[in-house]
Amino acid sequence: MDSPLVTVKRFFIGVLLGIISAIPGISGVIIAVTLGVYERLVEDLAHLRHKIVEDFWFLLTLGLGVVVGVVIISYVLTDVLDKYMIPAMMLFFGMILGQLPQLWKFTLPEVRSSSKDYAALVVGVVLMVLLLLLRINVGSVEYDQATHSLQWILLMVIIGIIYAVSHIAPGISGSTLLLAFGLLVLPLEVIKHHELVFLLPLVIGVIVGLIGFAKVVHYLLNKYRKPAYMMIFGFAIGSIFIVLWETYESYNGSDNGMMNLAIGVVTFIIGIIVSLWLSKVSGKTYEENAVR
C-alpha cells in the first residue's frame, strides 16, 4: 500500500482530473498525461483482471477523486452556462485552439501521411459537423424533459461511455462531444440533483466504457496510430464549429450580447493560454512524473 501522502496526492489529482475533464475543449487525457497518471491508468484498464489487485489503491483513490471532482464541477458549471454562456463558450473555443499544436504532434507529423491518414482527418471533421447539424435540427436535451423511461436510462449509459472513452483516447473531449449532441448540461444536472434513477446507468456507462473500450483504444492507438490520431485531430477541428455555433446562438438570444462578447474575447485568450500551458507541461511530463 502507498504512503498516506501519496494516496492523498493521488486523490486530489483525481479531483482535478474530474473537474477539468468535464469542461468542453480540454481532453481528459491531456490532463492525465500532465498529472502523470495516464500511462499507468490505461495499462491497468487494458489488463484489469491482472492489475486490479496489484493496483487496487491507485485505481480506487484516483477514481474517488474523479467522482468528487465531477460532483463539484456539476454545481458550478450548470450555473456558469446558464448565466455566462458566451464567455464560457469563448473560453472553450480558446482551449480547443490551444490544444491543436499538441494534438498535431500526436499525429506523428515526421512520418509521411498517406491518403488514408488524410481521409481519417476529413472523416473526423465531417462527423463533428454532422453532429452539429443534428444538434441544430433536434436542439438540446434539457433535464426537465427527462423521464424514467428505458430510452432515458440508455441515454445516460451512452453518456457515461462517452465520458469514459474521452479519458482513454488522447485528444477527445467527452464534454465537447456531449455539447455536440446537446447533452452537456443533462448529466451535470443529474449529478447535481442526485437523481439515482439516472446516476446508476451513468456510472454503469462509465464502467462499461473504461473496461470495454480500454483494450480497443489501446489496440487502435498502437496498431493504427497515425490514422487514429488524424481522426482525433479532425474531431478537435470539427468541435470548433460546434462551439462557435453555440456562441452565435447565445449571442442572438442575449440582451447583453456585445458586453458578453467583449468578456468572451478575454476568456478566449485565457483559454488559449491555459491550454497551451497544459499541452506544454504534458509534453515534458509524459510518464516522467508518474505518481506510483
Number of C-alpha atoms within 10 A of each C-alpha: 10 10 8 9 9 14 19 15 16 26 23 18 24 27 24 20 27 26 23 19 27 25 22 26 31 32 29 31 24 31 25 25 25 24 24 22 24 23 15 19 20 20 14 21 21 21 13 19 10 11 14 15 10 13 16 14 15 22 21 16 20 24 19 16 24 24 16 19 23 23 20 17 22 22 15 13 20 18 13 13 15 11 11 16 22 31 24 25 26 27 26 27 27 28 28 28 21 25 27 19 14 19 22 15 13 18 20 15 11 7 8 8 14 11 9 12 20 16 15 21 23 18 18 23 23 16 16 24 20 13 20 25 15 14 18 17 9 11 14 17 15 14 15 8 8 14 12 9 10 9 10 16 19 15 17 26 23 19 26 25 24 21 25 24 24 23 27 26 25 24 28 29 30 28 24 29 25 20 21 28 22 21 22 25 21 22 21 22 19 19 19 17 13 12 12 11 15 21 19 15 20 25 18 16 24 22 16 18 23 26 20 17 19 24 18 13 19 17 13 15 16 11 11 11 16 24 23 23 27 28 24 26 29 25 25 28 21 24 31 21 17 25 26 16 16 19 22 16 14 19 17 10 10 14 10 10 16 12 12 19 20 13 17 23 16 14 22 25 17 18 26 21 17 18 26 21 14 21 23 16 16 21 16 12 15 18 17 14 13 16 16 12
